[in-house]
Amino acid sequence: MTSDTYSVLVVTKDTKISSLVSAILIPPLFELSVCTDFNEARRKCGERNFNIVLVDFAEGEGTDFAIDISDSLSTILLLSPAQHFDQISYKVEPYGVLTLTSPFDQFYFYNMIKVAIAVQYKVQVLSSQTTKLKEKMEEIRIVNRAKMLLMQNKSMTEQEAHRYIEKQAMDTGSKKTAIATLIIENLS
């Protein structure tokens, strides 16, 4: 990751869990925020992207919360009572939520945090690649639309229209999308 600090949101009403997590995930490597209210946690997740969100089961309320925020870029860890682990993990895994048993031993917990960091890195790389692909697809769509208009209104071939857009971009020092947008505005 590009950052040396990982933001972690801990959502639990259990002060024992928040104290234990605070003792393990210490600054400067971790920036920890603790939230005892799920509505407040939803608000915080809406305002900011946390690298890791650690959610306590809290009689099932945590499971619903984890699923609700699963479309964010955060890596979500759900603490589950051991007796319900299989059932809960089966329910949340399709949403990309990692499950841990609670109570947990510190070594196991820290290793899961390291897994979450690795997952977070992959998510950020894939998100960046997806954004670049979307931008490229939009550029192609705009340029193709401009080429189509040039072909229809200026009787150019596809190759002539393509060359025209490229030449205009090079001559003016502009991007092809800027030239294509001007063509679309002028010929639509």
Solvent accessible surface area in square Angstrom, and as a share of the most:
residue,aa,sasa,rsa
1,M,56,0.25
2,T,146,0.85
3,S,50,0.32
4,D,126,0.65
5,T,51,0.30
6,Y,27,0.10
7,S,8,0.05
8,V,0,0.00
9,L,0,0.00
10,V,1,0.00
11,V,0,0.00
12,T,2,0.01
13,K,117,0.50
14,D,60,0.31
15,T,102,0.59
16,K,154,0.65
17,I,18,0.09
18,S,17,0.11
19,S,70,0.45
20,L,51,0.25
21,V,0,0.00
22,S,47,0.31
23,A,70,0.54
24,I,27,0.14
25,L,1,0.01
26,I,101,0.51
27,P,101,0.64
28,P,117,0.74
29,L,70,0.35
30,F,4,0.02
31,E,77,0.34
32,L,48,0.24
33,S,25,0.16
34,V,64,0.37
35,C,6,0.03
36,T,79,0.46
37,D,67,0.35
38,F,4,0.02
39,N,110,0.57
40,E,59,0.26
41,A,0,0.00
42,R,82,0.30
43,R,117,0.43
44,K,52,0.22
45,C,25,0.15
46,G,70,0.67
47,E,119,0.53
48,R,95,0.35
49,N,84,0.43
50,F,6,0.03
51,N,19,0.10
52,I,0,0.00
53,V,0,0.00
54,L,1,0.01
55,V,0,0.00
56,D,20,0.10
57,F,38,0.16
58,A,24,0.19
59,E,165,0.74
60,G,21,0.20
61,E,72,0.32
62,G,0,0.00
63,T,6,0.03
64,D,74,0.38
65,F,0,0.00
66,A,0,0.00
67,I,35,0.18
68,D,79,0.41
69,I,14,0.07
70,S,26,0.17
71,D,130,0.67
72,S,40,0.26
73,L,77,0.38
74,S,13,0.08
75,T,5,0.03
76,I,4,0.02
77,L,0,0.00
78,L,0,0.00
79,L,1,0.00
80,S,0,0.00
81,P,29,0.18
82,A,64,0.49
83,Q,144,0.64
84,H,75,0.34
85,F,56,0.23
86,D,114,0.59
87,Q,131,0.58
88,I,11,0.05
89,S,9,0.06
90,Y,180,0.69
91,K,102,0.43
92,V,0,0.00
93,E,104,0.47
94,P,109,0.68
95,Y,107,0.41
96,G,57,0.55
97,V,2,0.01
98,L,50,0.25
99,T,13,0.08
100,L,0,0.00
101,T,40,0.23
102,S,22,0.14
103,P,125,0.79
104,F,23,0.10
105,D,88,0.46
106,Q,103,0.46
107,F,155,0.65
108,Y,86,0.33
109,F,0,0.00
110,Y,79,0.30
111,N,53,0.27
112,M,33,0.15
113,I,0,0.00
114,K,109,0.46
115,V,69,0.39
116,A,0,0.00
117,I,31,0.15
118,A,60,0.46
119,V,57,0.33
120,Q,4,0.02
121,Y,102,0.39
122,K,125,0.53
123,V,45,0.26
124,Q,67,0.30
125,V,49,0.28
126,L,104,0.52
127,S,33,0.22
128,S,51,0.33
129,Q,92,0.41
130,T,64,0.37
131,T,69,0.40
132,K,133,0.56
133,L,114,0.57
134,K,133,0.56
135,E,111,0.50
136,K,102,0.43
137,M,132,0.59
138,E,74,0.33
139,E,47,0.21
140,I,86,0.44
141,R,139,0.51
142,I,32,0.16
143,V,11,0.06
144,N,73,0.37
145,R,105,0.38
146,A,0,0.00
147,K,20,0.09
148,M,93,0.42
149,L,10,0.05
150,L,4,0.02
151,M,64,0.28
152,Q,120,0.53
153,N,77,0.40
154,K,112,0.48
155,S,102,0.66
156,M,45,0.20
157,T,75,0.43
158,E,81,0.36
159,Q,144,0.64
160,E,91,0.41
161,A,0,0.00
162,H,63,0.28
163,R,123,0.45
164,Y,84,0.32
165,I,1,0.00
166,E,55,0.25
167,K,92,0.39
168,Q,57,0.25
169,A,7,0.05
170,M,134,0.60
171,D,94,0.49
172,T,83,0.48
173,G,71,0.68
174,S,45,0.29
175,K,156,0.66
176,K,64,0.27
177,T,33,0.19
178,A,46,0.36
179,I,13,0.07
180,A,0,0.00
181,T,55,0.32
182,L,97,0.48
183,I,15,0.08
184,I,38,0.19
185,E,114,0.51
186,N,118,0.60
187,L,45,0.23
188,S,99,0.64
